[in-house]
Amino acid sequence: MCRTGGQPDPWETGGRATDAAFTALLEDSAEDLYESAPCGYLSTMMDGTIARINTTLLDWLGLAREELVGRRYFTDLLSVGGKLYHETHFAPLLRMQGELRGIALEMKTADGRRLPVLVSSQVKYGGEGEPLLIRTTVVDASDRRAYEEELLRRRQDAEKARAQAEKARAEAEKARAEAEAARREAEADRARLAHALTVLQRSLLPDSLPTVPGLETAVYYHTASPHRLGGDFYDLFQTDGKRWAFFLGDVCGKGPEAAALTSLTRYTLRAAALHDPEPAAALTTLNTVLYERYSAGGDPRYCTVVHGVVEPGDEAGHMTVRLASGGHPSALVLRADGRAEFLPTPGGLLVGVLPTAPVGTTETTLAPGDTLLLYTDGLTEARTGSARDDLYGEDALHAFARDLAPATPQETIAALGELLKNFGDGLDDDTALLAVGVPPRPFPTRPSTNHLR
């Protein structure tokens, strides 16, 4: 090898120049690391006043530091739904626990865009245990779609490699090796994505149903695809000392967008029901939140939902149930005397479509041995034949319930679960079932039973 100009060979220097440059990189100041971190940082006083914010988050939001520090609150950076969730859930939980991690919220940018983020906050305490300030980390969550596109691209590359491998034997071996490596990587990515979707799906549903005095409950949940987030949701919770609220619904769409809508819908309904236990009032609040959140973006999002409140009726064990529905299929009651009847809620409109939407209401009494069934349209729209219009339908469901009655919530859900399994590939939509019933007298206190698939 020829050398000119008397220049030293960098390989013979033992990497000294490279070591010096690397050492210089490690001498970044803590301030520079804070300001240029790949995630957003901010610190707020206990009342939410922004005390410090790093350059990364300022760039994301398109705002200037002097506009925020000492002048604005953390909630000023959030969307309407984010503010509501922060006030009703995030802030109270942070005060109680001192730390929250990975909470999905949306921030507003200076140009009006909404930035999906994951927020983690921690309270800093003084030497005597007094809370001093809140430190918050913000992670940009808008690249989820880019990740899915990258996964698709890798799969397409693998297919192209397989096609090229057929042209020549010499190139085929190399192409097959590359395709196999790409396939394994894609499978690993898909497995990680499926696991992430499973964890996220479970975060959108209660881990289990609470035990309700004087009632039995059971639930069933089926997702149409393990690679896609479901859009059905349900919940059961106490509103005061004697009343319990429950709801079940179905949001439009699938995937991450549906997950965000499900999360907003579920927590909004819980907050609204705790504020005003009347089902119609809670659905009205939900309609306002969804319309304000999605109408401005030109991409309307909506849901169907049935929301109810149950409270003790008399000493004989009767329970009064008040229902409100926004465009959702009618609830079904299996009576102790063997009858099965729908509870129509006429006039209810899809929630979130219009600024003011009508809500259908009804009321019934559950006697000992009666069971109330709520379901999403995945059940009634399951295909029973080869044609697309061969649907199970409400008439078949009514006949099934009439043959089954009387039945406890556990028996009802178990029977419907077997029915759904028998549909096979005909069950191509998410399906949620929630049954609430009064045990026959005398009744023991039974734990709730969940059938998750």
PyMOL commands that set and color helices and strands:
alter all, ss='L'
color gray80, all
select helices_A, chain A and resi 10-13+16-25+30-35+55-61+65-68+74-77+80-97+144-165+169-203+255-275+279-294+377-380+393-404+409-426
alter helices_A, ss='H'
color red, helices_A
select strands_A, chain A and resi 40-45+50-53+99-108+114-125+131-140+216-222+232-238+244-251+303-312+319-326+331-334+340-343+360-366+371-375+431-437+449-452
alter strands_A, ss='S'
color yellow, strands_A
deselect
rebuild
show_as cartoon
